[in-house]
Amino acid sequence: MNLLHNNLLVTEDTSTEKKTAGGIILQSDQTSGHKPAIILGVSNAVAVEYADTLSLKKKVYLDWSKSMPVEIDGLKCAIVDIEHVKLVL
């Protein structure tokens, strides 16, 4: 997989989801625009420019409305330009 330009591949961070004993996922008070993401891939341009800040498996907050949903190997992901990342944890 080769991401082009200034793009990241992310997936929604589900580690904060709460489930009932029966396995039902409870919705939090956050909207999808405020849920964190986990970085799965970075383009070469981003890797060079943000080498000290971004790496795989880092948690980020981004503007989900600016992302492009994709499915890779059955995993729901999104491609987003680095300019739409607002916070890196």
PyMOL Python script that loads the backbone (N, CA, C, O; Angstrom):
from pymol import cmd

cmd.read_pdbstr("""\
ATOM      1  N   MET A   1       0.840  -1.168   0.000  1.00  0.00           N
ATOM      2  CA  MET A   1       0.000   0.000   0.000  1.00  0.00           C
ATOM      3  C   MET A   1       0.888   1.235   0.000  1.00  0.00           C
ATOM      4  O   MET A   1       1.794   1.353   0.825  1.00  0.00           O
ATOM      5  N   ASN A   2       0.635   2.139  -0.907  1.00  0.00           N
ATOM      6  CA  ASN A   2       1.373   3.394  -0.991  1.00  0.00           C
ATOM      7  C   ASN A   2       0.392   4.546  -0.973  1.00  0.00           C
ATOM      8  O   ASN A   2      -0.356   4.746  -1.930  1.00  0.00           O
ATOM      9  N   LEU A   3       0.390   5.302   0.106  1.00  0.00           N
ATOM     10  CA  LEU A   3      -0.432   6.506   0.178  1.00  0.00           C
ATOM     11  C   LEU A   3       0.278   7.623  -0.577  1.00  0.00           C
ATOM     12  O   LEU A   3       1.502   7.740  -0.519  1.00  0.00           O
ATOM     13  N   LEU A   4      -0.486   8.431  -1.277  1.00  0.00           N
ATOM     14  CA  LEU A   4       0.087   9.505  -2.071  1.00  0.00           C
ATOM     15  C   LEU A   4      -0.072  10.847  -1.380  1.00  0.00           C
ATOM     16  O   LEU A   4      -0.906  11.004  -0.488  1.00  0.00           O
ATOM     17  N   HIS A   5       0.721  11.798  -1.791  1.00  0.00           N
ATOM     18  CA  HIS A   5       0.651  13.194  -1.356  1.00  0.00           C
ATOM     19  C   HIS A   5       0.788  13.312   0.164  1.00  0.00           C
ATOM     20  O   HIS A   5       1.719  12.751   0.743  1.00  0.00           O
ATOM     21  N   ASN A   6      -0.113  14.022   0.806  1.00  0.00           N
ATOM     22  CA  ASN A   6      -0.036  14.277   2.254  1.00  0.00           C
ATOM     23  C   ASN A   6      -1.103  13.505   3.009  1.00  0.00           C
ATOM     24  O   ASN A   6      -1.741  14.057   3.906  1.00  0.00           O
ATOM     25  N   ASN A   7      -1.309  12.257   2.670  1.00  0.00           N
ATOM     26  CA  ASN A   7      -2.417  11.493   3.233  1.00  0.00           C
ATOM     27  C   ASN A   7      -2.007  10.513   4.323  1.00  0.00           C
ATOM     28  O   ASN A   7      -0.878  10.025   4.375  1.00  0.00           O
ATOM     29  N   LEU A   8      -2.976  10.252   5.187  1.00  0.00           N
ATOM     30  CA  LEU A   8      -2.874   9.237   6.226  1.00  0.00           C
ATOM     31  C   LEU A   8      -3.982   8.230   6.021  1.00  0.00           C
ATOM     32  O   LEU A   8      -5.045   8.573   5.503  1.00  0.00           O
ATOM     33  N   LEU A   9      -3.752   7.003   6.415  1.00  0.00           N
ATOM     34  CA  LEU A   9      -4.791   5.988   6.486  1.00  0.00           C
ATOM     35  C   LEU A   9      -5.080   5.778   7.961  1.00  0.00           C
ATOM     36  O   LEU A   9      -4.176   5.475   8.740  1.00  0.00           O
ATOM     37  N   VAL A  10      -6.340   5.938   8.346  1.00  0.00           N
ATOM     38  CA  VAL A  10      -6.724   5.818   9.753  1.00  0.00           C
ATOM     39  C   VAL A  10      -7.933   4.904   9.883  1.00  0.00           C
ATOM     40  O   VAL A  10      -8.642   4.637   8.913  1.00  0.00           O
ATOM     41  N   THR A  11      -8.149   4.435  11.097  1.00  0.00           N
ATOM     42  CA  THR A  11      -9.365   3.717  11.424  1.00  0.00           C
ATOM     43  C   THR A  11      -9.874   4.261  12.745  1.00  0.00           C
ATOM     44  O   THR A  11      -9.099   4.753  13.566  1.00  0.00           O
ATOM     45  N   GLU A  12     -11.165   4.171  12.942  1.00  0.00           N
ATOM     46  CA  GLU A  12     -11.751   4.688  14.172  1.00  0.00           C
ATOM     47  C   GLU A  12     -11.216   3.916  15.370  1.00  0.00           C
ATOM     48  O   GLU A  12     -11.127   2.689  15.335  1.00  0.00           O
ATOM     49  N   ASP A  13     -10.866   4.625  16.414  1.00  0.00           N
ATOM     50  CA  ASP A  13     -10.382   4.000  17.647  1.00  0.00           C
ATOM     51  C   ASP A  13     -11.591   3.483  18.414  1.00  0.00           C
ATOM     52  O   ASP A  13     -12.400   4.265  18.914  1.00  0.00           O
ATOM     53  N   THR A  14     -11.708   2.182  18.503  1.00  0.00           N
ATOM     54  CA  THR A  14     -12.851   1.577  19.197  1.00  0.00           C
ATOM     55  C   THR A  14     -12.502   1.165  20.611  1.00  0.00           C
ATOM     56  O   THR A  14     -13.324   0.541  21.283  1.00  0.00           O
ATOM     57  N   SER A  15     -11.321   1.492  21.083  1.00  0.00           N
ATOM     58  CA  SER A  15     -10.920   1.073  22.424  1.00  0.00           C
ATOM     59  C   SER A  15     -11.727   1.768  23.514  1.00  0.00           C
ATOM     60  O   SER A  15     -11.727   1.321  24.661  1.00  0.00           O
ATOM     61  N   THR A  16     -12.414   2.854  23.172  1.00  0.00           N
ATOM     62  CA  THR A  16     -13.193   3.574  24.172  1.00  0.00           C
ATOM     63  C   THR A  16     -14.671   3.197  24.151  1.00  0.00           C
ATOM     64  O   THR A  16     -15.456   3.735  24.931  1.00  0.00           O
ATOM     65  N   GLU A  17     -15.061   2.271  23.259  1.00  0.00           N
ATOM     66  CA  GLU A  17     -16.460   1.846  23.207  1.00  0.00           C
ATOM     67  C   GLU A  17     -16.827   1.055  24.452  1.00  0.00           C
ATOM     68  O   GLU A  17     -16.029   0.274  24.971  1.00  0.00           O
ATOM     69  N   LYS A  18     -18.030   1.270  24.910  1.00  0.00           N
ATOM     70  CA  LYS A  18     -18.526   0.512  26.054  1.00  0.00           C
ATOM     71  C   LYS A  18     -19.538  -0.498  25.537  1.00  0.00           C
ATOM     72  O   LYS A  18     -20.372  -0.186  24.688  1.00  0.00           O
ATOM     73  N   LYS A  19     -19.448  -1.725  26.068  1.00  0.00           N
ATOM     74  CA  LYS A  19     -20.354  -2.794  25.655  1.00  0.00           C
ATOM     75  C   LYS A  19     -21.084  -3.341  26.867  1.00  0.00           C
ATOM     76  O   LYS A  19     -20.568  -3.348  27.985  1.00  0.00           O
ATOM     77  N   THR A  20     -22.307  -3.801  26.610  1.00  0.00           N
ATOM     78  CA  THR A  20     -23.059  -4.473  27.654  1.00  0.00           C
ATOM     79  C   THR A  20     -22.540  -5.897  27.782  1.00  0.00           C
ATOM     80  O   THR A  20     -21.740  -6.343  26.960  1.00  0.00           O
ATOM     81  N   ALA A  21     -22.991  -6.616  28.813  1.00  0.00           N
ATOM     82  CA  ALA A  21     -22.574  -8.010  29.005  1.00  0.00           C
ATOM     83  C   ALA A  21     -22.943  -8.862  27.799  1.00  0.00           C
ATOM     84  O   ALA A  21     -22.267  -9.848  27.507  1.00  0.00           O
ATOM     85  N   GLY A  22     -24.018  -8.486  27.092  1.00  0.00           N
ATOM     86  CA  GLY A  22     -24.452  -9.225  25.909  1.00  0.00           C
ATOM     87  C   GLY A  22     -23.717  -8.833  24.639  1.00  0.00           C
ATOM     88  O   GLY A  22     -23.973  -9.405  23.579  1.00  0.00           O
ATOM     89  N   GLY A  23     -22.796  -7.857  24.727  1.00  0.00           N
ATOM     90  CA  GLY A  23     -22.006  -7.476  23.567  1.00  0.00           C
ATOM     91  C   GLY A  23     -22.558  -6.321  22.759  1.00  0.00           C
ATOM     92  O   GLY A  23     -22.026  -6.010  21.693  1.00  0.00           O
ATOM     93  N   ILE A  24     -23.631  -5.665  23.245  1.00  0.00           N
ATOM     94  CA  ILE A  24     -24.200  -4.533  22.530  1.00  0.00           C
ATOM     95  C   ILE A  24     -23.328  -3.308  22.781  1.00  0.00           C
ATOM     96  O   ILE A  24     -23.004  -2.988  23.924  1.00  0.00           O
ATOM     97  N   ILE A  25     -22.951  -2.625  21.696  1.00  0.00           N
ATOM     98  CA  ILE A  25     -22.116  -1.428  21.821  1.00  0.00           C
ATOM     99  C   ILE A  25     -23.008  -0.253  22.195  1.00  0.00           C
ATOM    100  O   ILE A  25     -23.988   0.043  21.510  1.00  0.00           O
ATOM    101  N   LEU A  26     -22.656   0.408  23.287  1.00  0.00           N
ATOM    102  CA  LEU A  26     -23.396   1.579  23.741  1.00  0.00           C
ATOM    103  C   LEU A  26     -22.824   2.821  23.081  1.00  0.00           C
ATOM    104  O   LEU A  26     -21.607   2.988  23.009  1.00  0.00           O
ATOM    105  N   GLN A  27     -23.694   3.683  22.604  1.00  0.00           N
ATOM    106  CA  GLN A  27     -23.248   4.924  21.993  1.00  0.00           C
ATOM    107  C   GLN A  27     -22.802   5.890  23.074  1.00  0.00           C
ATOM    108  O   GLN A  27     -23.466   6.038  24.100  1.00  0.00           O
ATOM    109  N   SER A  28     -21.686   6.541  22.844  1.00  0.00           N
ATOM    110  CA  SER A  28     -21.221   7.556  23.788  1.00  0.00           C
ATOM    111  C   SER A  28     -21.851   8.883  23.403  1.00  0.00           C
ATOM    112  O   SER A  28     -22.586   8.973  22.420  1.00  0.00           O
ATOM    113  N   ASP A  29     -21.558   9.899  24.179  1.00  0.00           N
ATOM    114  CA  ASP A  29     -22.107  11.208  23.876  1.00  0.00           C
ATOM    115  C   ASP A  29     -21.311  11.925  22.799  1.00  0.00           C
ATOM    116  O   ASP A  29     -21.649  13.051  22.435  1.00  0.00           O
ATOM    117  N   GLN A  30     -20.260  11.297  22.283  1.00  0.00           N
ATOM    118  CA  GLN A  30     -19.466  11.896  21.224  1.00  0.00           C
ATOM    119  C   GLN A  30     -20.116  11.637  19.876  1.00  0.00           C
ATOM    120  O   GLN A  30     -20.680  10.569  19.638  1.00  0.00           O
ATOM    121  N   THR A  31     -20.031  12.623  19.001  1.00  0.00           N
ATOM    122  CA  THR A  31     -20.472  12.417  17.629  1.00  0.00           C
ATOM    123  C   THR A  31     -19.304  11.860  16.844  1.00  0.00           C
ATOM    124  O   THR A  31     -18.168  11.879  17.319  1.00  0.00           O
ATOM    125  N   SER A  32     -19.572  11.361  15.643  1.00  0.00           N
ATOM    126  CA  SER A  32     -18.490  10.758  14.866  1.00  0.00           C
ATOM    127  C   SER A  32     -17.400  11.768  14.548  1.00  0.00           C
ATOM    128  O   SER A  32     -16.259  11.373  14.306  1.00  0.00           O
ATOM    129  N   GLY A  33     -17.711  13.047  14.541  1.00  0.00           N
ATOM    130  CA  GLY A  33     -16.714  14.066  14.268  1.00  0.00           C
ATOM    131  C   GLY A  33     -15.723  14.252  15.394  1.00  0.00           C
ATOM    132  O   GLY A  33     -14.712  14.931  15.213  1.00  0.00           O
ATOM    133  N   HIS A  34     -15.983  13.666  16.555  1.00  0.00           N
ATOM    134  CA  HIS A  34     -15.110  13.859  17.699  1.00  0.00           C
ATOM    135  C   HIS A  34     -14.456  12.567  18.174  1.00  0.00           C
ATOM    136  O   HIS A  34     -13.764  12.568  19.192  1.00  0.00           O
ATOM    137  N   LYS A  35     -14.657  11.489  17.469  1.00  0.00           N
ATOM    138  CA  LYS A  35     -14.054  10.219  17.873  1.00  0.00           C
ATOM    139  C   LYS A  35     -12.606  10.168  17.421  1.00  0.00           C
ATOM    140  O   LYS A  35     -12.275  10.637  16.332  1.00  0.00           O
ATOM    141  N   PRO A  36     -11.749   9.604  18.245  1.00  0.00           N
ATOM    142  CA  PRO A  36     -10.339   9.500  17.846  1.00  0.00           C
ATOM    143  C   PRO A  36     -10.132   8.439  16.775  1.00  0.00           C
ATOM    144  O   PRO A  36     -10.982   7.577  16.548  1.00  0.00           O
ATOM    145  N   ALA A  37      -8.986   8.529  16.129  1.00  0.00           N
ATOM    146  CA  ALA A  37      -8.596   7.566  15.097  1.00  0.00           C
ATOM    147  C   ALA A  37      -7.208   7.039  15.423  1.00  0.00           C
ATOM    148  O   ALA A  37      -6.443   7.664  16.158  1.00  0.00           O
ATOM    149  N   ILE A  38      -6.901   5.882  14.863  1.00  0.00           N
ATOM    150  CA  ILE A  38      -5.585   5.272  14.984  1.00  0.00           C
ATOM    151  C   ILE A  38      -4.935   5.284  13.594  1.00  0.00           C
ATOM    152  O   ILE A  38      -5.564   4.909  12.605  1.00  0.00           O
ATOM    153  N   ILE A  39      -3.680   5.714  13.532  1.00  0.00           N
ATOM    154  CA  ILE A  39      -2.967   5.783  12.255  1.00  0.00           C
ATOM    155  C   ILE A  39      -2.540   4.381  11.830  1.00  0.00           C
ATOM    156  O   ILE A  39      -1.878   3.666  12.583  1.00  0.00           O
ATOM    157  N   LEU A  40      -2.926   4.002  10.618  1.00  0.00           N
ATOM    158  CA  LEU A  40      -2.545   2.708  10.048  1.00  0.00           C
ATOM    159  C   LEU A  40      -1.468   2.844   8.982  1.00  0.00           C
ATOM    160  O   LEU A  40      -0.731   1.896   8.711  1.00  0.00           O
ATOM    161  N   GLY A  41      -1.380   4.027   8.378  1.00  0.00           N
ATOM    162  CA  GLY A  41      -0.398   4.239   7.326  1.00  0.00           C
ATOM    163  C   GLY A  41      -0.185   5.714   7.068  1.00  0.00           C
ATOM    164  O   GLY A  41      -1.080   6.530   7.288  1.00  0.00           O
ATOM    165  N   VAL A  42       1.007   6.055   6.599  1.00  0.00           N
ATOM    166  CA  VAL A  42       1.323   7.444   6.260  1.00  0.00           C
ATOM    167  C   VAL A  42       2.026   7.481   4.910  1.00  0.00           C
ATOM    168  O   VAL A  42       2.751   6.555   4.546  1.00  0.00           O
ATOM    169  N   SER A  43       1.800   8.560   4.176  1.00  0.00           N
ATOM    170  CA  SER A  43       2.502   8.719   2.900  1.00  0.00           C
ATOM    171  C   SER A  43       3.959   9.069   3.169  1.00  0.00           C
ATOM    172  O   SER A  43       4.308   9.482   4.274  1.00  0.00           O
ATOM    173  N   ASN A  44       4.800   8.906   2.168  1.00  0.00           N
ATOM    174  CA  ASN A  44       6.214   9.239   2.316  1.00  0.00           C
ATOM    175  C   ASN A  44       6.410  10.703   2.664  1.00  0.00           C
ATOM    176  O   ASN A  44       7.257  11.037   3.492  1.00  0.00           O
ATOM    177  N   ALA A  45       5.631  11.585   2.036  1.00  0.00           N
ATOM    178  CA  ALA A  45       5.754  13.022   2.292  1.00  0.00           C
ATOM    179  C   ALA A  45       5.448  13.348   3.751  1.00  0.00           C
ATOM    180  O   ALA A  45       6.153  14.145   4.368  1.00  0.00           O
ATOM    181  N   VAL A  46       4.416  12.745   4.298  1.00  0.00           N
ATOM    182  CA  VAL A  46       4.051  12.977   5.698  1.00  0.00           C
ATOM    183  C   VAL A  46       5.089  12.357   6.622  1.00  0.00           C
ATOM    184  O   VAL A  46       5.456  12.958   7.632  1.00  0.00           O
ATOM    185  N   ALA A  47       5.561  11.174   6.292  1.00  0.00           N
ATOM    186  CA  ALA A  47       6.555  10.495   7.132  1.00  0.00           C
ATOM    187  C   ALA A  47       7.822  11.326   7.270  1.00  0.00           C
ATOM    188  O   ALA A  47       8.416  11.370   8.347  1.00  0.00           O
ATOM    189  N   VAL A  48       8.239  11.978   6.204  1.00  0.00           N
ATOM    190  CA  VAL A  48       9.447  12.803   6.245  1.00  0.00           C
ATOM    191  C   VAL A  48       9.202  14.088   7.028  1.00  0.00           C
ATOM    192  O   VAL A  48       9.985  14.445   7.908  1.00  0.00           O
ATOM    193  N   GLU A  49       8.114  14.780   6.705  1.00  0.00           N
ATOM    194  CA  GLU A  49       7.860  16.090   7.325  1.00  0.00           C
ATOM    195  C   GLU A  49       7.488  15.985   8.807  1.00  0.00           C
ATOM    196  O   GLU A  49       7.835  16.863   9.596  1.00  0.00           O
ATOM    197  N   TYR A  50       6.787  14.919   9.184  1.00  0.00           N
ATOM    198  CA  TYR A  50       6.303  14.787  10.563  1.00  0.00           C
ATOM    199  C   TYR A  50       6.934  13.591  11.276  1.00  0.00           C
ATOM    200  O   TYR A  50       6.286  12.952  12.103  1.00  0.00           O
ATOM    201  N   ALA A  51       8.167  13.293  10.967  1.00  0.00           N
ATOM    202  CA  ALA A  51       8.850  12.115  11.516  1.00  0.00           C
ATOM    203  C   ALA A  51       8.875  12.113  13.043  1.00  0.00           C
ATOM    204  O   ALA A  51       8.791  11.048  13.656  1.00  0.00           O
ATOM    205  N   ASP A  52       8.988  13.270  13.658  1.00  0.00           N
ATOM    206  CA  ASP A  52       9.057  13.348  15.115  1.00  0.00           C
ATOM    207  C   ASP A  52       7.684  13.300  15.782  1.00  0.00           C
ATOM    208  O   ASP A  52       7.599  13.099  16.994  1.00  0.00           O
ATOM    209  N   THR A  53       6.612  13.482  15.013  1.00  0.00           N
ATOM    210  CA  THR A  53       5.268  13.595  15.577  1.00  0.00           C
ATOM    211  C   THR A  53       4.375  12.407  15.265  1.00  0.00           C
ATOM    212  O   THR A  53       3.699  11.888  16.152  1.00  0.00           O
ATOM    213  N   LEU A  54       4.366  11.980  14.027  1.00  0.00           N
ATOM    214  CA  LEU A  54       3.433  10.937  13.592  1.00  0.00           C
ATOM    215  C   LEU A  54       4.130   9.604  13.406  1.00  0.00           C
ATOM    216  O   LEU A  54       5.244   9.529  12.889  1.00  0.00           O
ATOM    217  N   SER A  55       3.453   8.562  13.835  1.00  0.00           N
ATOM    218  CA  SER A  55       3.922   7.205  13.578  1.00  0.00           C
ATOM    219  C   SER A  55       2.717   6.271  13.585  1.00  0.00           C
ATOM    220  O   SER A  55       1.623   6.650  14.004  1.00  0.00           O
ATOM    221  N   LEU A  56       2.928   5.072  13.124  1.00  0.00           N
ATOM    222  CA  LEU A  56       1.844   4.101  13.084  1.00  0.00           C
ATOM    223  C   LEU A  56       1.338   3.827  14.497  1.00  0.00           C
ATOM    224  O   LEU A  56       2.106   3.828  15.459  1.00  0.00           O
ATOM    225  N   LYS A  57       0.053   3.597  14.600  1.00  0.00           N
ATOM    226  CA  LYS A  57      -0.657   3.274  15.840  1.00  0.00           C
ATOM    227  C   LYS A  57      -0.805   4.445  16.805  1.00  0.00           C
ATOM    228  O   LYS A  57      -1.274   4.264  17.928  1.00  0.00           O
ATOM    229  N   LYS A  58      -0.407   5.653  16.376  1.00  0.00           N
ATOM    230  CA  LYS A  58      -0.640   6.846  17.193  1.00  0.00           C
ATOM    231  C   LYS A  58      -2.123   7.188  17.133  1.00  0.00           C
ATOM    232  O   LYS A  58      -2.788   6.948  16.125  1.00  0.00           O
ATOM    233  N   LYS A  59      -2.627   7.749  18.218  1.00  0.00           N
ATOM    234  CA  LYS A  59      -4.016   8.193  18.272  1.00  0.00           C
ATOM    235  C   LYS A  59      -4.069   9.656  17.851  1.00  0.00           C
ATOM    236  O   LYS A  59      -3.269  10.471  18.310  1.00  0.00           O
ATOM    237  N   VAL A  60      -5.021   9.985  16.970  1.00  0.00           N
ATOM    238  CA  VAL A  60      -5.196  11.353  16.491  1.00  0.00           C
ATOM    239  C   VAL A  60      -6.672  11.729  16.504  1.00  0.00           C
ATOM    240  O   VAL A  60      -7.554  10.871  16.465  1.00  0.00           O
ATOM    241  N   TYR A  61      -6.912  13.014  16.559  1.00  0.00           N
ATOM    242  CA  TYR A  61      -8.262  13.543  16.359  1.00  0.00           C
ATOM    243  C   TYR A  61      -8.232  14.303  15.047  1.00  0.00           C
ATOM    244  O   TYR A  61      -7.281  15.032  14.762  1.00  0.00           O
ATOM    245  N   LEU A  62      -9.279  14.130  14.246  1.00  0.00           N
ATOM    246  CA  LEU A  62      -9.303  14.737  12.929  1.00  0.00           C
ATOM    247  C   LEU A  62     -10.712  15.172  12.562  1.00  0.00           C
ATOM    248  O   LEU A  62     -11.677  14.861  13.260  1.00  0.00           O
ATOM    249  N   ASP A  63     -10.810  15.886  11.473  1.00  0.00           N
ATOM    250  CA  ASP A  63     -12.103  16.308  10.938  1.00  0.00           C
ATOM    251  C   ASP A  63     -12.612  15.176  10.051  1.00  0.00           C
ATOM    252  O   ASP A  63     -12.250  15.084   8.878  1.00  0.00           O
ATOM    253  N   TRP A  64     -13.463  14.308  10.626  1.00  0.00           N
ATOM    254  CA  TRP A  64     -13.955  13.136   9.906  1.00  0.00           C
ATOM    255  C   TRP A  64     -14.729  13.506   8.648  1.00  0.00           C
ATOM    256  O   TRP A  64     -14.773  12.725   7.697  1.00  0.00           O
ATOM    257  N   SER A  65     -15.341  14.689   8.630  1.00  0.00           N
ATOM    258  CA  SER A  65     -16.132  15.085   7.454  1.00  0.00           C
ATOM    259  C   SER A  65     -15.245  15.311   6.232  1.00  0.00           C
ATOM    260  O   SER A  65     -15.745  15.338   5.108  1.00  0.00           O
ATOM    261  N   LYS A  66     -13.953  15.471   6.433  1.00  0.00           N
ATOM    262  CA  LYS A  66     -13.014  15.685   5.328  1.00  0.00           C
ATOM    263  C   LYS A  66     -12.311  14.399   4.905  1.00  0.00           C
ATOM    264  O   LYS A  66     -11.423  14.434   4.053  1.00  0.00           O
ATOM    265  N   SER A  67     -12.692  13.275   5.484  1.00  0.00           N
ATOM    266  CA  SER A  67     -12.036  12.008   5.166  1.00  0.00           C
ATOM    267  C   SER A  67     -12.783  11.251   4.074  1.00  0.00           C
ATOM    268  O   SER A  67     -13.961  11.502   3.823  1.00  0.00           O
ATOM    269  N   MET A  68     -12.081  10.322   3.431  1.00  0.00           N
ATOM    270  CA  MET A  68     -12.675   9.475   2.394  1.00  0.00           C
ATOM    271  C   MET A  68     -12.746   8.046   2.935  1.00  0.00           C
ATOM    272  O   MET A  68     -11.712   7.401   3.113  1.00  0.00           O
ATOM    273  N   PRO A  69     -13.954   7.548   3.196  1.00  0.00           N
ATOM    274  CA  PRO A  69     -14.086   6.184   3.717  1.00  0.00           C
ATOM    275  C   PRO A  69     -13.633   5.143   2.692  1.00  0.00           C
ATOM    276  O   PRO A  69     -13.934   5.250   1.503  1.00  0.00           O
ATOM    277  N   VAL A  70     -12.902   4.133   3.178  1.00  0.00           N
ATOM    278  CA  VAL A  70     -12.469   3.006   2.355  1.00  0.00           C
ATOM    279  C   VAL A  70     -12.521   1.749   3.215  1.00  0.00           C
ATOM    280  O   VAL A  70     -12.524   1.827   4.444  1.00  0.00           O
ATOM    281  N   GLU A  71     -12.561   0.604   2.568  1.00  0.00           N
ATOM    282  CA  GLU A  71     -12.487  -0.664   3.289  1.00  0.00           C
ATOM    283  C   GLU A  71     -11.292  -1.434   2.764  1.00  0.00           C
ATOM    284  O   GLU A  71     -11.173  -1.667   1.561  1.00  0.00           O
ATOM    285  N   ILE A  72     -10.402  -1.832   3.677  1.00  0.00           N
ATOM    286  CA  ILE A  72      -9.194  -2.556   3.299  1.00  0.00           C
ATOM    287  C   ILE A  72      -9.156  -3.858   4.085  1.00  0.00           C
ATOM    288  O   ILE A  72      -9.118  -3.851   5.316  1.00  0.00           O
ATOM    289  N   ASP A  73      -9.165  -4.961   3.376  1.00  0.00           N
ATOM    290  CA  ASP A  73      -9.154  -6.288   3.997  1.00  0.00           C
ATOM    291  C   ASP A  73     -10.250  -6.433   5.049  1.00  0.00           C
ATOM    292  O   ASP A  73     -10.035  -7.029   6.104  1.00  0.00           O
ATOM    293  N   GLY A  74     -11.425  -5.883   4.751  1.00  0.00           N
ATOM    294  CA  GLY A  74     -12.572  -5.991   5.647  1.00  0.00           C
ATOM    295  C   GLY A  74     -12.593  -4.999   6.796  1.00  0.00           C
ATOM    296  O   GLY A  74     -13.533  -5.003   7.591  1.00  0.00           O
ATOM    297  N   LEU A  75     -11.586  -4.153   6.903  1.00  0.00           N
ATOM    298  CA  LEU A  75     -11.510  -3.155   7.974  1.00  0.00           C
ATOM    299  C   LEU A  75     -11.965  -1.806   7.439  1.00  0.00           C
ATOM    300  O   LEU A  75     -11.478  -1.343   6.407  1.00  0.00           O
ATOM    301  N   LYS A  76     -12.902  -1.176   8.145  1.00  0.00           N
ATOM    302  CA  LYS A  76     -13.376   0.148   7.749  1.00  0.00           C
ATOM    303  C   LYS A  76     -12.325   1.177   8.128  1.00  0.00           C
ATOM    304  O   LYS A  76     -11.952   1.306   9.294  1.00  0.00           O
ATOM    305  N   CYS A  77     -11.854   1.904   7.126  1.00  0.00           N
ATOM    306  CA  CYS A  77     -10.786   2.881   7.296  1.00  0.00           C
ATOM    307  C   CYS A  77     -11.199   4.192   6.638  1.00  0.00           C
ATOM    308  O   CYS A  77     -12.300   4.319   6.100  1.00  0.00           O
ATOM    309  N   ALA A  78     -10.303   5.150   6.692  1.00  0.00           N
ATOM    310  CA  ALA A  78     -10.517   6.417   6.010  1.00  0.00           C
ATOM    311  C   ALA A  78      -9.163   6.976   5.591  1.00  0.00           C
ATOM    312  O   ALA A  78      -8.155   6.784   6.271  1.00  0.00           O
ATOM    313  N   ILE A  79      -9.163   7.668   4.465  1.00  0.00           N
ATOM    314  CA  ILE A  79      -7.982   8.386   4.005  1.00  0.00           C
ATOM    315  C   ILE A  79      -8.245   9.860   4.270  1.00  0.00           C
ATOM    316  O   ILE A  79      -9.299  10.389   3.918  1.00  0.00           O
ATOM    317  N   VAL A  80      -7.277  10.510   4.891  1.00  0.00           N
ATOM    318  CA  VAL A  80      -7.452  11.930   5.239  1.00  0.00           C
ATOM    319  C   VAL A  80      -6.143  12.671   4.999  1.00  0.00           C
ATOM    320  O   VAL A  80      -5.061  12.138   5.245  1.00  0.00           O
ATOM    321  N   ASP A  81      -6.253  13.890   4.521  1.00  0.00           N
ATOM    322  CA  ASP A  81      -5.092  14.751   4.335  1.00  0.00           C
ATOM    323  C   ASP A  81      -4.591  15.207   5.698  1.00  0.00           C
ATOM    324  O   ASP A  81      -5.389  15.455   6.602  1.00  0.00           O
ATOM    325  N   ILE A  82      -3.295  15.318   5.849  1.00  0.00           N
ATOM    326  CA  ILE A  82      -2.676  15.701   7.107  1.00  0.00           C
ATOM    327  C   ILE A  82      -3.225  17.031   7.627  1.00  0.00           C
ATOM    328  O   ILE A  82      -3.254  17.247   8.839  1.00  0.00           O
ATOM    329  N   GLU A  83      -3.655  17.917   6.744  1.00  0.00           N
ATOM    330  CA  GLU A  83      -4.155  19.217   7.188  1.00  0.00           C
ATOM    331  C   GLU A  83      -5.446  19.101   8.011  1.00  0.00           C
ATOM    332  O   GLU A  83      -5.823  20.045   8.705  1.00  0.00           O
ATOM    333  N   HIS A  84      -6.116  17.962   7.936  1.00  0.00           N
ATOM    334  CA  HIS A  84      -7.360  17.782   8.678  1.00  0.00           C
ATOM    335  C   HIS A  84      -7.152  17.079  10.012  1.00  0.00           C
ATOM    336  O   HIS A  84      -8.117  16.824  10.733  1.00  0.00           O
ATOM    337  N   VAL A  85      -5.916  16.767  10.346  1.00  0.00           N
ATOM    338  CA  VAL A  85      -5.587  16.221  11.668  1.00  0.00           C
ATOM    339  C   VAL A  85      -5.428  17.395  12.608  1.00  0.00           C
ATOM    340  O   VAL A  85      -4.664  18.321  12.336  1.00  0.00           O
ATOM    341  N   LYS A  86      -6.152  17.355  13.716  1.00  0.00           N
ATOM    342  CA  LYS A  86      -6.157  18.492  14.639  1.00  0.00           C
ATOM    343  C   LYS A  86      -5.321  18.253  15.890  1.00  0.00           C
ATOM    344  O   LYS A  86      -4.855  19.212  16.505  1.00  0.00           O
ATOM    345  N   LEU A  87      -5.118  16.988  16.283  1.00  0.00           N
ATOM    346  CA  LEU A  87      -4.404  16.690  17.508  1.00  0.00           C
ATOM    347  C   LEU A  87      -3.774  15.309  17.415  1.00  0.00           C
ATOM    348  O   LEU A  87      -4.407  14.363  16.945  1.00  0.00           O
ATOM    349  N   VAL A  88      -2.526  15.191  17.865  1.00  0.00           N
ATOM    350  CA  VAL A  88      -1.839  13.910  17.925  1.00  0.00           C
ATOM    351  C   VAL A  88      -1.563  13.633  19.389  1.00  0.00           C
ATOM    352  O   VAL A  88      -0.995  14.472  20.086  1.00  0.00           O
ATOM    353  N   LEU A  89      -1.966  12.450  19.863  1.00  0.00           N
ATOM    354  CA  LEU A  89      -1.727  12.094  21.264  1.00  0.00           C
ATOM    355  C   LEU A  89      -0.536  11.172  21.390  1.00  0.00           C
ATOM    356  O   LEU A  89      -0.184  10.766  22.498  1.00  0.00           O
TER     357      LEU A  89
END
""", "prot")
cmd.dss("prot")
cmd.show_as("cartoon", "prot")
cmd.util.cbc("prot")
cmd.orient("prot")
